């Protein structure tokens, strides 16, 4: 695991690290330094040196802007430690990609791609959705197609958000995100938001439970790496009832409600949820809880029984 030392004018680096940990979980391989108005370049160089010594291996240093005091102090440190690499342009997308193990040159490319207008789907996504609809209509109904098994399934009320768009997309090397829910299909505002949030280069499908089951059973997504995203276990129960094989389900996030009880830090369940989880478990679905890829999986049915 690579180490990173991030340095900025003011508290920006520390705030960026806090935002990154909100998405990725606690990061022991990243430390942040704030350059304050009361400090000079020598003071900052000393703090960089002291902080860098806290790593077992030399860190990569990421500063906010080229030419600033953090950058100049980092370059002075690099002169004494030539093996250290220094980059500028500190931002959340860059740091997220880097801590996920993405090579820095590719992480920089991903950060640049993140700078784009928001509010409407890109041409690539719109074209992809039209192509998907056309291909579905052209399927040979007489052909025998082996039903697919969906291995990447996550319950997350937030649907496509920071953890999914960065951590899970990179960890699973997704080519498609399938958001399933009858209510979502009917909500134009939410569909627009999902199209905007979908990571660059990843296709998006927004389907009803029956529609998703039909396409999966037709072998529609053969050869693709798909993440099925739903808000609650009831949607997955519908899919199972329609013949979809879901061997593993990650229960990631379900918010607290008036009639719910907390079973994990980010998961609260109602009596209806419990009934649906028991149903899925009885039908051969292995349920586990894992917020981010770096965390260990927890047996969800054991959490449910506590």
C-alpha positions as CSV (number, residue, x, y, z in Angstrom):
1,X,0.0,0.0,0.0
2,X,1.5,3.4,-1.0
3,X,1.8,6.2,1.5
4,X,0.7,9.8,0.8
5,X,1.5,13.0,2.5
6,X,-0.8,15.8,1.4
7,X,0.1,19.5,2.1
8,X,-1.9,22.7,1.5
9,X,-2.3,26.3,2.3
10,X,-4.6,26.3,5.4
11,X,-6.8,23.4,6.3
12,X,-7.6,22.3,2.8
13,X,-5.4,19.1,2.9
14,X,-6.9,18.1,6.3
15,X,-10.5,18.7,5.0
16,X,-9.7,16.7,1.8
17,X,-8.5,13.8,3.9
18,X,-11.6,14.0,6.1
19,X,-13.8,13.9,3.0
20,X,-11.9,11.0,1.5
21,X,-12.2,9.0,4.8
22,X,-16.0,9.7,4.7
23,X,-16.1,7.7,1.5
24,X,-13.2,5.3,1.9
25,X,-13.1,4.7,5.6
26,X,-10.1,5.3,7.9
27,X,-6.9,5.7,6.0
28,X,-3.7,4.9,8.0
29,X,-1.5,5.5,4.9
30,X,-2.4,9.2,4.4
31,X,-1.3,12.1,6.6
32,X,-2.2,15.8,6.0
33,X,-0.3,19.0,6.9
34,X,-1.7,22.6,7.0
35,X,0.6,25.5,6.1
36,X,-0.5,28.3,8.3
37,X,0.1,32.1,8.1
38,X,2.3,32.0,11.2
39,X,4.7,29.5,9.5
40,X,7.5,30.1,7.1
41,X,8.9,27.7,4.5
42,X,11.5,26.3,7.0
43,X,8.8,25.6,9.5
44,X,6.8,23.7,6.9
45,X,9.9,21.8,5.6
46,X,10.5,20.7,9.2
47,X,6.9,19.5,9.6
48,X,7.0,17.6,6.3
49,X,10.2,15.9,7.4
50,X,8.8,15.0,10.8
51,X,5.6,13.7,9.4
52,X,7.3,11.7,6.6
53,X,9.3,9.9,9.2
54,X,6.1,8.5,10.6
55,X,5.6,6.3,7.5
56,X,7.3,2.9,7.2
57,X,8.0,3.7,3.5
58,X,8.6,7.0,1.8
59,X,5.4,8.8,1.0
60,X,4.3,10.4,-2.2
61,X,3.7,14.1,-1.6
62,X,0.7,15.8,-3.1
63,X,0.4,19.6,-2.7
64,X,-2.4,22.0,-3.6
65,X,-0.8,24.3,-6.2
66,X,2.5,24.3,-8.1
67,X,4.7,27.2,-7.1
68,X,3.2,27.7,-3.7
69,X,5.0,27.4,-0.4
70,X,3.8,23.8,0.2
71,X,5.1,22.9,-3.3
72,X,8.4,24.6,-2.7
73,X,8.9,23.1,0.7
74,X,8.1,19.7,-0.7
75,X,10.7,20.1,-3.5
76,X,13.3,21.0,-0.9
77,X,12.5,17.8,0.9
78,X,12.7,15.9,-2.3
79,X,16.2,17.3,-2.9
80,X,17.3,15.5,0.3
81,X,15.2,12.4,-0.5
82,X,15.3,11.9,-4.3
83,X,13.1,8.8,-4.1
84,X,10.2,10.9,-3.0
85,X,7.7,11.9,-5.8
86,X,5.9,15.3,-5.6
87,X,2.7,16.2,-7.4
88,X,0.4,19.2,-7.4
89,X,-3.3,19.5,-7.9
90,X,-4.6,18.1,-4.6
91,X,-8.3,17.4,-4.9
92,X,-10.8,14.7,-3.6
93,X,-11.0,12.8,-6.9
94,X,-7.2,12.6,-7.2
95,X,-6.8,11.4,-3.6
96,X,-9.6,8.9,-3.8
97,X,-8.1,7.3,-7.0
98,X,-4.6,7.3,-5.5
99,X,-5.6,5.6,-2.2
100,X,-7.5,2.9,-4.2
101,X,-4.1,1.9,-5.7
102,X,-4.6,3.7,-9.1
103,X,-1.2,4.7,-10.5
104,X,-0.7,8.5,-10.2
105,X,-0.7,9.2,-13.9
106,X,-4.0,7.4,-14.3
107,X,-5.3,9.0,-11.1
108,X,-4.5,12.5,-12.5
109,X,-6.3,11.5,-15.7
110,X,-9.4,10.5,-13.7
111,X,-9.3,13.7,-11.7
112,X,-9.2,15.7,-15.0
113,X,-12.2,13.8,-16.3
114,X,-14.1,14.6,-13.1
115,X,-14.1,18.3,-14.2
116,X,-17.2,18.5,-16.3
117,X,-20.7,20.1,-16.5
118,X,-23.3,18.4,-14.4
119,X,-27.1,18.4,-14.6
120,X,-27.7,16.3,-17.7
121,X,-26.4,12.9,-19.0
122,X,-23.3,12.8,-21.2
123,X,-23.7,11.9,-24.8
124,X,-22.0,8.6,-24.2
125,X,-24.5,7.5,-21.5
126,X,-27.5,8.7,-23.6
127,X,-26.2,6.8,-26.6
128,X,-25.5,3.7,-24.5
129,X,-29.0,3.7,-23.1
130,X,-30.5,4.0,-26.7
131,X,-28.2,1.2,-27.9
132,X,-29.2,-1.0,-25.0
133,X,-32.9,-0.5,-25.8
134,X,-32.4,-1.3,-29.5
135,X,-30.4,-4.4,-28.7
136,X,-33.1,-5.6,-26.3
137,X,-35.7,-5.3,-29.1
138,X,-33.4,-7.2,-31.5
139,X,-32.9,-10.3,-29.3
140,X,-33.8,-13.5,-31.0
141,X,-36.7,-14.8,-28.9
142,X,-36.3,-18.3,-30.2
143,X,-32.7,-18.6,-29.1
144,X,-31.8,-20.5,-25.9
145,X,-30.0,-18.1,-23.6
146,X,-28.4,-19.3,-20.3
147,X,-29.6,-17.1,-17.4
148,X,-27.0,-15.0,-15.8
149,X,-25.9,-15.0,-12.1
150,X,-25.5,-11.6,-10.7
151,X,-22.5,-11.6,-8.3
152,X,-22.2,-7.9,-7.4
153,X,-25.4,-6.8,-5.6
154,X,-25.6,-4.0,-3.1
155,X,-28.4,-2.6,-1.0
156,X,-27.7,1.2,-0.6
157,X,-30.4,3.8,-0.1
158,X,-28.0,6.4,-1.5
159,X,-27.7,4.5,-4.8
160,X,-24.9,6.1,-6.8
161,X,-22.9,8.2,-4.4
162,X,-19.2,8.7,-3.5
163,X,-18.5,5.2,-2.3
164,X,-20.1,3.5,-5.3
165,X,-18.9,6.0,-7.9
166,X,-15.3,5.7,-6.8
167,X,-14.4,2.9,-4.4
168,X,-16.7,0.1,-5.6
169,X,-16.5,1.0,-9.3
170,X,-12.7,0.8,-9.2
171,X,-12.5,-2.2,-6.9
172,X,-15.0,-4.3,-9.0
173,X,-13.8,-2.8,-12.3
174,X,-17.4,-2.2,-13.2
175,X,-18.6,-1.7,-16.8
176,X,-22.3,-1.2,-15.9
177,X,-24.4,-0.1,-12.9
178,X,-27.9,-1.4,-12.8
179,X,-30.2,0.6,-10.5
180,X,-33.4,-1.3,-9.8
181,X,-36.7,-0.1,-8.4
182,X,-40.2,0.5,-9.7
183,X,-40.4,3.9,-7.9
184,X,-37.1,5.1,-9.4
185,X,-38.2,4.3,-13.0
186,X,-41.2,6.6,-12.4
187,X,-39.1,9.5,-10.9
188,X,-37.6,11.6,-13.7
189,X,-35.7,13.9,-11.3
190,X,-34.0,10.9,-9.7
191,X,-33.2,9.3,-13.0
192,X,-31.5,12.5,-14.2
193,X,-29.5,12.6,-10.9
194,X,-28.4,9.0,-11.4
195,X,-27.3,9.6,-15.0
196,X,-25.3,12.6,-13.8
197,X,-23.7,10.7,-10.9
198,X,-22.8,7.6,-12.9
199,X,-19.0,7.4,-13.3
200,X,-17.4,8.2,-16.7
201,X,-17.0,5.2,-18.9
202,X,-19.6,3.1,-16.9
203,X,-22.9,2.3,-18.6
204,X,-26.1,2.8,-16.6
205,X,-29.4,0.9,-16.6
206,X,-32.5,2.1,-14.6
207,X,-35.0,-0.7,-14.5
208,X,-38.1,-2.1,-12.7
209,X,-37.6,-5.3,-10.7
210,X,-39.4,-7.3,-13.4
211,X,-37.6,-5.5,-16.2
212,X,-34.2,-6.2,-14.6
213,X,-35.1,-9.9,-14.1
214,X,-36.2,-10.3,-17.7
215,X,-33.0,-8.8,-19.1
216,X,-30.7,-10.8,-16.7
217,X,-32.5,-14.0,-17.5
218,X,-32.1,-13.3,-21.2
219,X,-28.4,-13.1,-20.8
220,X,-28.4,-9.4,-21.7
221,X,-25.3,-8.5,-19.7
222,X,-23.1,-11.5,-20.6
223,X,-19.4,-10.4,-20.6
224,X,-20.1,-7.3,-18.6
225,X,-19.2,-6.6,-14.9
226,X,-22.4,-5.3,-13.4
227,X,-23.3,-3.9,-10.0
228,X,-27.0,-4.2,-9.1
229,X,-28.0,-1.3,-6.8
230,X,-31.3,-1.3,-4.9
231,X,-32.7,0.7,-1.9
232,X,-34.1,-2.2,0.0
233,X,-34.3,-6.0,0.2
234,X,-37.9,-6.0,-1.1
235,X,-36.7,-5.2,-4.6
236,X,-34.3,-8.1,-4.5
237,X,-37.1,-10.4,-3.3
238,X,-39.0,-9.5,-6.4
239,X,-36.0,-10.3,-8.6
240,X,-35.6,-13.7,-6.9
241,X,-39.3,-14.4,-7.4
242,X,-38.7,-13.7,-11.1
243,X,-36.0,-16.3,-11.3
244,X,-32.8,-14.3,-10.8
245,X,-29.9,-16.0,-9.1
246,X,-28.3,-13.7,-6.5
247,X,-25.7,-15.8,-4.6
248,X,-24.2,-12.8,-2.7
249,X,-25.8,-9.6,-1.4
250,X,-23.9,-6.7,0.3
251,X,-26.1,-4.8,2.7
252,X,-24.3,-1.5,2.7
253,X,-26.6,1.3,3.8
254,X,-30.2,1.6,5.1
255,X,-31.1,4.7,6.9
256,X,-32.7,5.0,10.3
257,X,-36.5,5.3,10.3
258,X,-39.2,5.7,12.9
259,X,-40.0,2.0,13.2
260,X,-36.5,0.7,12.5
261,X,-33.7,-0.8,14.7
262,X,-30.0,-0.4,14.2
263,X,-28.1,-3.6,13.3
264,X,-24.9,-2.0,12.0
265,X,-23.4,1.5,12.0
266,X,-24.9,2.3,8.6
267,X,-27.8,-0.2,8.5
268,X,-31.2,0.1,10.3
269,X,-34.0,-2.4,9.5
270,X,-37.8,-2.5,9.9
271,X,-39.9,-5.6,10.5
272,X,-40.7,-5.8,6.8
273,X,-37.0,-5.6,6.0
274,X,-36.3,-8.5,8.4
275,X,-39.0,-10.6,6.7
276,X,-37.4,-9.9,3.3
277,X,-33.9,-10.6,4.5
278,X,-35.1,-14.0,6.0
279,X,-36.8,-14.8,2.7
280,X,-33.6,-14.0,0.7
281,X,-31.5,-16.1,3.1
282,X,-33.9,-19.0,2.8
283,X,-33.6,-18.8,-1.0
284,X,-29.8,-19.3,-1.0
285,X,-28.6,-15.7,-0.9
286,X,-25.5,-15.1,1.2
287,X,-26.0,-11.7,3.0
288,X,-23.0,-9.8,4.3
289,X,-22.3,-6.2,5.4
290,X,-19.4,-4.3,3.9
291,X,-19.3,-0.5,3.6
292,X,-16.2,-0.1,1.5
293,X,-13.9,-2.6,-0.2
294,X,-11.1,-2.2,2.3
295,X,-13.3,-3.4,5.2
296,X,-13.8,-7.0,6.2
297,X,-17.1,-8.6,5.4
298,X,-19.5,-9.2,8.3
299,X,-22.1,-12.0,8.3
300,X,-25.3,-10.0,8.0
301,X,-27.7,-12.6,9.3
302,X,-25.7,-12.7,12.5
303,X,-26.0,-9.0,12.8
304,X,-29.7,-9.3,12.3
305,X,-30.1,-11.8,15.1
306,X,-28.3,-9.8,17.7
